Amino acid sequence: MTRPYQRCTRCVMDISDPEIIFDKDGVCNHCAKFDAVTSKRWHPDNFGAQLWTQKLEEIKAVGRRQDYDCIIGLSGGIDSSYLALKTKEWGLRPLVVHVDAGWNSELAVSNIECIVKYCGYDLHTVVVDWEEMRDLQLAYLKSGLANQDVPQDHAFFANLYRYAVKNKIKYILSGGNIATESIFPTSWHGDAMDAINLRAVHRRYGTRRLRSFQTIGFWEYYVWFPFVKGMRTLRPLNFMPYNKAKAIDELARTTGWRPYGRKHGESRFTKLFQNYYLPEKFGYDKRIPHFSSLIVSGQMTRDEALSALKEPLYDPQDLAADLAFFCKKLGISEDEFRAIMAQPSHHYSEFANWDQLKSAIKAAQDIARTVLGRDISVYS
């Protein structure tokens, strides 16, 4: 089915999201959801500061007898780096973990070193078995799915949870935030934490066993970790006026951290995936939801976003160099990659997944929130 081109009159979301809906004024459902739901969980004000102060006291009290009172996953990106900087200011004692999936840019390595040195943190680096990661990423490429970042994302969070359990840490601090990530079309991909889906994709297209690759099962993620182990994942940046441009300036001033120019530029895989694979194969430009998030949070104007979207996603010379590196590292030729790009695309739901289980647990959470007045979701 085709539909006339339309772009939201408030943000810059358009019909590249096949499920987008516009009201009579041309405002999209993403903006409506932000106003009615998402913004209610965002507290960049004195109330948010009070809430976070209370949570800080709780974190310190619970972890007072432990070596660490919280855990942070540090990728070197702006969100996790700024969170690490703020964690030092709050007087917390984090276990800092970096998961190396084989795609770190040189700048990411430098930025991680800057943050760790300035904050005085001990850094624990988990190096994912490259042959297993390579096989899993090739399986995803052959699957024709949109979200090629699942292997990296899943490895990151799975190892973070394992380290937290091993060190008896109750609080995971996440750099995820509403200010820069409030809008994203769910139609574009599935859940990166869905180990059922990940293993189904690998069973069909992988060639070797995943012996050491860490995964998180459904019951671990939704039951074992939050209820049996009492773990909570907190998003501190939602309790402060988090501004991306100001955060970059503060990081650069205090630690020597340097910006990447693009969101998630810390990973050479993600750079090519977001700026070439998605636009070419699916017509998805991830700048659109990112800019839309900045618009509704007041960090960017719509005109600024429209102007930025006119800029090319890739310089031709950079693309040629990145593509050559990408193929060489994965052990395929550029012709093989082009053949993969030419194959039909597929949706994650064509593979086994945990969607029905997730819907059931979400329904239980809604009931608990309404009847018991208690929030039992994974995130706070």
BAVEX-333779 format. One record per residue (C-alpha): x, y, z. Coordinates in steps of 0.001 Angstrom, whole numbers, padded with zeros to 6 digits, always signed. Example, Ala and Ser with C-alpha at 12.3 -4.5 7.8 and 13.67 -1.06 7.14 Angstrom:
<nodes>
+012300-004500+007800/+013670-001060+007140/
</nodes>
This chain:
<nodes>
+000000+000000+000000/+001124+003519-000728/+000021+006735+000893/+000651+010401+000090/+003812+011750+001646/+003213+013527+004921/+005423+014885+007684/+004333+015926+011161/+003710+019666+011485/+005232+019714+014993/+008195+017325+014818/+009759+015798+011695/+008398+012241+011861/+007013+011104+008510/+005449+008109+006782/+008723+006162+006869/+006986+004942+010029/+004198+002865+008417/+002119+003050+011616/+002201+006833+011968/-001128+008622+012389/-001823+012349+011969/-004595+014393+013546/-006610+017091+011730/-003804+019599+012347/-001147+017286+010933/+000405+016484+014328/+001561+012866+014640/+000709+010231+017235/+004305+010296+018508/+003885+013906+019625/+000496+013085+021132/+002012+010190+023093/+004844+012397+024305/+002371+014946+025666/-000041+012435+027206/+002286+009716+028478/+006047+010104+028042/+006385+013643+029383/+004726+012520+032629/+007815+010380+033346/+010198+013257+032607/+011112+015577+035483/+013750+018137+034444/+012788+020414+037330/+012985+020846+041099/+010519+018007+041595/+012800+015714+039618/+015798+016852+041665/+013934+015991+044865/+012959+012566+043530/+016535+011826+042504/+017914+012995+045862/+015628+010487+047566/+016728+007757+045175/+020400+008594+045790/+019924+008156+049519/+018305+004776+048863/+021138+003622+046570/+023802+004617+049085/+021956+003019+051993/+021380-000303+050222/+024952-000524+048960/+026769+000831+051986/+028324-002537+052894/+029250-003439+049320/+032344-002500+047311/+030032-000861+044784/+026587+000680+045246/+025620+000734+041544/+026813-000329+038108/+027214+001685+034890/+027759+000429+031370/+030184+002827+029670/+030189+002803+025867/+031996+006093+025381/+028864+007657+023869/+027537+010960+025159/+024726+009586+027343/+026744+006976+029234/+029753+009312+029500/+027695+012160+030954/+026004+009752+033351/+029422+008542+034540/+030487+012143+035119/+027352+012931+037123/+027707+009723+039131/+031037+011035+040425/+029379+014314+041446/+026662+012405+043318/+029268+010588+045402/+028257+007109+044238/+030674+004169+043982/+029929+002559+040614/+031302-000583+039083/+032053+000630+035543/+031784-001974+032800/+032615-001653+029126/+031583-004394+026695/+033913-004599+023697/+032073-006256+020827/+034893-005602+018381/+033659-002369+016778/+034956+000440+018993/+036180+003502+017128/+039557+004899+018208/+037764+007983+019505/+035488+005822+021666/+038490+004168+023295/+040026+007587+023946/+036795+008971+025391/+036376+005999+027731/+039921+006532+029000/+039227+010246+029556/+036092+009549+031605/+037625+006767+033690/+040792+008758+034424/+038936+011926+035390/+036421+010131+037603/+038972+007771+039138/+036931+004681+038297/+038155+001122+037933/+037166-000058+034470/+036153-003676+033866/+036200-004541+030161/+034342-007570+028824/+035683-008685+025449/+033058-010634+023508/+034396-013663+021643/+034930-012210+018176/+034229-015368+016153/+030878-015815+017908/+030003-012131+017499/+031016-012238+013843/+028886-015328+013204/+025888-013763+014951/+026207-010486+013063/+026508-012295+009743/+023383-014266+010661/+021526-011008+011239/+022718-009571+007944/+021519-012686+006101/+018171-012486+007906/+017365-009138+006292/+016117-007667+009568/+016117-003955+010270/+017702-003954+013710/+021237-005139+013033/+022395-003694+016366/+020732-006464+018390/+023878-008624+018836/+025851-005677+020248/+022983-004291+022346/+022071-007671+023803/+025683-008478+024664/+026016-005106+026386/+023017-005496+028687/+023437-009229+029301/+026986-008751+030548/+025948-005738+032609/+023309-007797+034440/+025735-010693+034974/+028317-008378+036506/+025674-006792+038716/+024557-010191+040045/+028144-011357+040544/+028919-008268+042632/+025547-008207+044453/+024656-004811+043002/+020988-003822+043135/+021015-000676+040989/+021882-000405+037308/+022211+003192+036114/+021283+003660+032462/+022010+006624+030197/+018721+006062+028388/+016678+009237+028555/+013509+010953+027414/+015165+014247+026486/+016928+012768+023433/+015182+009393+022902/+011475+009920+023558/+010345+009286+019987/+011068+006127+018069/+008740+004116+015798/+008168+000632+017220/+007458-000561+013680/+011125-000217+012809/+012436-003063+014953/+011796-005566+017732/+013120-005825+021264/+016925-006060+021498/+016533-007956+024779/+014477-010713+023126/+016827-013694+023437/+014196-015986+021894/+014277-013909+018714/+018074-013629+018744/+018546-017388+019002/+015894-018056+016360/+017723-015824+013885/+021031-017478+014694/+019628-021010+014412/+018470-020278+010892/+021498-018397+009564/+024398-018992+011968/+027135-021552+011401/+028692-022054+014844/+027525-022558+018423/+027326-019568+020732/+029268-021053+023616/+030272-017915+025507/+027912-015242+024140/+025839-013988+027087/+022054-013746+026737/+019187-012887+029063/+016045-015015+029060/+012527-013624+029414/+011963-014816+032971/+015389-013608+034037/+014754-010144+032646/+011172-009683+033847/+011071-011857+036998/+014418-013143+038320/+016412-009909+038193/+013730-007423+039368/+011919-009586+041934/+014157-012414+043121/+017376-010390+043007/+015656-007065+043721/+017504-005251+040951/+016307-001974+039466/+017417-000142+036350/+017273+003606+036899/+017478+006405+034339/+018904+009374+036251/+019010+011701+033238/+015202+011801+033340/+015382+013596+036688/+017423+016577+035513/+017428+019130+032680/+019557+016968+030388/+020604+018991+027357/+022716+017222+024756/+024710+020273+023602/+025451+021397+027158/+026411+017863+028160/+028946+017682+025319/+030402+021035+026366/+030692+019963+030015/+032299+016644+029110/+034814+018356+026841/+035639+021020+029424/+036104+018714+032379/+037408+015440+030958/+038749+016085+027454/+035950+013961+025951/+035492+014661+022212/+032202+014512+020250/+031620+012016+017432/+029548+014205+015150/+026803+011582+014926/+024706+009816+017563/+026246+006416+018425/+029415+007249+016483/+031348+005305+019116/+030671+002056+017190/+031949+001620+013640/+029308-001042+013084/+026471+001202+014257/+027742+004080+012140/+027455+002088+008904/+024262+000368+010034/+022416+003593+010830/+023774+005807+008068/+023821+003335+005180/+022170-000035+005804/+018889+001277+007230/+018336+004116+004734/+019313+002021+001709/+017492-001208+002580/+014515+000041+004590/+014234+003771+003966/+014738+004476+007678/+016679+007612+008593/+017310+007447+012335/+018025+011161+012409/+014276+011712+011997/+013160+010245+015352/+016294+011589+017038/+015644+015150+015858/+011950+014737+016681/+012900+013818+020252/+015027+016943+020501/+012176+019051+019117/+009551+017910+021628/+012048+018286+024494/+012820+021843+023412/+016448+021308+022342/+015954+021863+018621/+013531+023724+016394/+011660+022051+013583/+013333+024350+011031/+016762+023380+012377/+015844+019713+012044/+014569+020122+008482/+017771+021917+007537/+019927+019194+009126/+017995+016465+007308/+019058+017990+003991/+022660+017134+004776/+023886+013836+003272/+024109+010863+005609/+027530+009898+004308/+030464+011511+002569/+031219+009200-000414/+034874+008774+000551/+033994+007987+004171/+031394+005475+003023/+033879+003693+000770/+036423+003451+003585/+033875+002355+006200/+032339-000232+003880/+035758-001711+003063/+036599-001948+006784/+033169-003402+007604/+033407-006183+005013/+037017-007033+005795/+036288-007350+009500/+033292-009613+008894/+035256-011704+006403/+033027-011078+003391/+033613-009358+000070/+031892-006123-000882/+030082-008053-003627/+028737-010453-000993/+027562-007499+001074/+025804-005956-001926/+024120-009303-002591/+022875-009327+001008/+021593-005760+000595/+019701-006837-002533/+017889-009705-000777/+014299-009143+000439/+013939-007559+003853/+012138-009345+006686/+010370-008462+009933/+011496-009779+013311/+008037-011316+013859/+008811-013869+011134/+011053-015511+013726/+010163-016923+017153/+009960-014126+019720/+008710-013242+023188/+006000-010758+022139/+003098-012739+023662/+004955-013269+026930/+005863-009580+027011/+002246-008536+026434/+001153-010730+029339/+003734-009305+031726/+002901-005753+030660/-000769-006418+031381/+000168-007693+034851/+002231-004552+035434/-000706-002347+034451/-003005-004206+036845/-000490-003892+039685/-000092-000194+038973/-003866+000389+038934/-005062-001974+041668/-002096-002096+044027/-000709+001333+043322/+002703-000258+042792/+005035+000076+039825/+006584-003325+039014/+008155-002375+035683/+011802-003108+035002/+012775+000536+034630/+012334+003570+036892/
</nodes>
